[in-house]
Amino acid sequence: MNQHHLLIDRTAVIATMHQKERVMAPILERELGVKLVLPAELNTDIFGTFTREVKRLGTQIEAARQKAEKALEIAGETLAFASEGTFGPHPMMPYLPANREIVMLLDRANNLEIIGESLSVETNYSHQLVATIEEADYFAQKAGFPAHGLVVVVGDAAKGKGEIVKGITTEKQLFEAVTAGLKKSSTGRVHVETDMRAMYNPTRMKNIENATLDLVRKFQQLCPQCGWPGFEVTDKKIGLPCGLCYFPTQLARSTIYQCKNCGYTKEELFPDGRETADPAQCQYCNP
């Protein structure tokens, strides 16, 4: 089966209101042969905002799925792409902030869901309380302003007791928002943070592009048994032997691939291209 037959020349909606189609559409149209449209009047903010007025319900994947389903409902189509990003400590290096982006393909006609992802420490995700315009300027420089937008928050906006000014991309806008905020602030300080919406954050947009490429790569991995797309890793088995004492370590010895369509599984030994682990990573040789 040619996997392109599932999607070629079909109309697909991109569930975004933050211009993510700028990086997603060229890749998806070129690699998957779809015709992309933007759904009219889709408000993805109802599924959660970075500025915390709307708390995201459920997981990152569930939020992307909700966006895709809403876009399908509005457009009356059966094929959608949606993305969702999170920011927080890196899972392996908690002292580093990281951005995890996922891009989902949701095909209701073929009961197919595939998720591409990209985890990156390339992010300007940051926030600070400032008491002067000089402090705000210093924060802005570190955050890559004005190429990257900023947000000024006065009071506790998440609880409806403050104001939020988003999409700040000029010195004048920043000066006015901080000056006005300081006048209203009961603490003499305002909260300045990076605007993490895609159209105001080129660094994040690049990571969305990488997640889209990962989605395409996974789609193009076909099941050896039935030819269905999305033949991807569903599990890992640890136990790669130590190169010195041959005792099993916590590193992956094999990965398990599974087909979403026919259930066929395949085990691939030594996924990282090495048959033994460095003794430095052995709990017996290097306790």
N, C-alpha and C positions, 0 to 999 in steps of 0.2 A: 504493500500500500504506500502510495506517495502521500506523506503527511500534509502536503500543501492542498490536497483535494478537500480537506476539511474546512479550510479557511479561505482559499483563493477566491478573490472577487466578491467576498461577502462584506457587507457593511458592518462595521464595528464602532461602538461608541467608546470614547475615552472619558471616564468619569472624573473630570477635573474642572475647577474654576480658577486654578492658580497657574495656568499656562504650561502645565507639564507636557502638553502635546508638542511643545517646541523641541524637546529631546526624544520623546517617546514615538511620535508619529513617523518620522523619517525611517527609524529602525524597523518598526512594525510593518509599515507599508512595503519597504524594500525586502525584508526577510520573510514575511509571512503572506504577502500578496493581498492584504486586506485593504478596504477603503474606509478611512476613518472619518468620523464626524464627532462634533461636540454636542452633547445634549443641551437643548435650550433650557434656561432657568434651573439648572442643577445647583443646589446649594449644599456643597460638601461639608460646610461648617457645622451642619446639624449633627454630624457624626463625631465632632470634637475639634477643638482649636488649640493651637500651641500657646495662645495667650490665656488659656484656662477659663474663659467665660463659659465654654461648653466642654464638660468632661467627656472624654472618650469612653464609651461603654464597650466592654469586651476587649478582646485581644487585638493586636495589630492586624492579624489576618481577618478577623471578623469585621473590623472596621472597613478594610478594603473590599470585602465581599458585600457589605451593606451599600457602599458607594456604587459598586458595579450593578447590583440589583436595582438600585434606584434609577441609575442611568438607563438600564434596559426598560424599566417601567415607563419612563418619560419618553424614550425614543421609539418604543415598540419594536425593538430588535431582539436578537437572541445571542449576540456576541458582544462582550464588553471587556475593556481593560481598565484597571484601577490601580492606584498606588497609595501607600501609607508609609509614613516615616516616624521613627522614634529617635529620641536623643537621651543619652544617659551614660553611665559608666561602661567601659568596654568589658565584656564578660570575662576575658582572660587577664586584662590589665586594668583593674578598677580605678586606678589613678588617672586614666586617660578618658576624656569624653569621646563618645563614639556616636555615629549616625547609622542606624540600620534602616535601609529602604527595602520595601518589597513591592513588586509589580505583579499583579494577578491577571491571568487570562481566565475569563468565565464564559464558557460556551454552553448555553442551555440546550441547544439543538443536539449536541453530542454528549451531554452530561460530562463535560471535561473541565477540570480546574487545575491550572498549573501556576506555580508561584516562583518567580525569580527573586533573588535577593542580593544585596550588597551591604557589607558591614565595613565602615570606613572610620578611621580616626582623623581623616581630613574634614574638620568641621570648625566653624567659628562660634559654635553654640556657647553663649555666655550671657551673664547678667550682672548688674552692679547697682548699688544704691549710690546716688550722687547728690552732693549738696551745692555744687556750683556748675556753671556752664563749662568751666575749664576741665573739671573732672569728667563731664559728659563728652567733651571733645577728645580727651585722652582715651576713654573707653571706645569711642567711635573709631579712632585710628587703629586700635588693636583689633577691632572687629572687621576691618576691611571696608569701612564706610568711605565713599558713598556707593561703591559697586554692590555692597551688601546693605540692605535696608535695616533700620532700627525701629524699636517700639519704645514709647515712653508710657509708664503706668503711674498714675497718681492714686494713692489710697489702695484699698483692697478690692480691686476690680473683679476678682473671681467671685466675690460675695455680693457683687452689685453695689459696692460702696466706693466706687472710684471711677476714674476715666482712663481709657486706653487710646493712645494715638498710634496707629500702625502705618507702615509703609513710608517711613521717613527716609528720604534719599537726597536731601539737600541740606547744606549748612543752615540756611534760613529756617527750614522746617524744624530742624533739631533745636536751634536757638529758641524759636517761638514755643515749642512744646515743653522744653525744659523750664524756660522762664515762667510760663503760665502755670506749669505744674508746681514749681517751687512756691509761688504765691498762694496756691490753694492748699499746699501740703501742711498738715498739722505737725509733722515731725521735722520739717525743714529739709526733707530729702525726697527725691523721686527715684523710681525704679527704671533703669534703662536696660534694655535687653536686645539681643539680635532678633530680627524678624526672620523666622524660620520658614515662612511660606515660600514655596519654590521660586516664584517669579521675583522675589526680593533676595534670593540667596543662591548665587551661581555655584557655590561649592556644593550645596545640597543638590542642585539640579544635575551636576555631574554624577553624583552618586545614584540618582534616579535613572540616568542614562545607563550606568553600569548594571543596575538591577534589571533594566529592560533587556540588555544584551544577555544576561544570565537566563532570563525567561525564554528568549529565543533559542539559546543553546539547549535548554532542557526540553523545549518543544521538539527540537530536531533530533533528540535522542529517541530512537524508535525501538519498541519491544522486538527482540529477535524472534519471538513466537508469533505475534499477530500484527506487528507493524504499527501499533498504536503509539502516538507521540507521548512524551513525558515519562519515558523509562528512566527513573532517577533513583538516587540513593534514598532508602527509607530507614536504614539501620546500619550500625557499625558494630563490629565485634572487636573488643579489646584483647590484648594478649600478645602483642608483637614481642618475640623473644629478645632478651638482652644479648648483645654481641659478645659479651665476655662470659657470663654464667649461664646463658640460655634460659634463665627463668622468665616467665611472662611478665611484661610491663603493662602499664596503663595505656600505652599507645595502641592505635588501631592496627589489628592484624588483617582485617578484611572489611569490605563494605558489601551491603546487600542491596541489590536493585530490585524493584518490583513494578510490574505493569498495573496501571490503574484499570485497565480494561479486562484483561483475561486472568490477572493474578499471577502470571509467570514470574518466578524469582530467579535471580542469578547472584552467586557470590563471587566477588573479585578479591583475590588475595593481594596483600601488600599494596594498598591503594596509594601510598606515598612514594612508591618506587624503591623501597628498601626492605630487605628481608630480616634485618635485625635492628635493634634499637641501640643508640649510643649508651654505653654503661653509665654515663652521667644522669640518664633518665631512668635508671633502674633503682628500685627502692632497696635492693639488697646490696648492690655494688656501691651505691651512693645514698646511704640512708639519711 
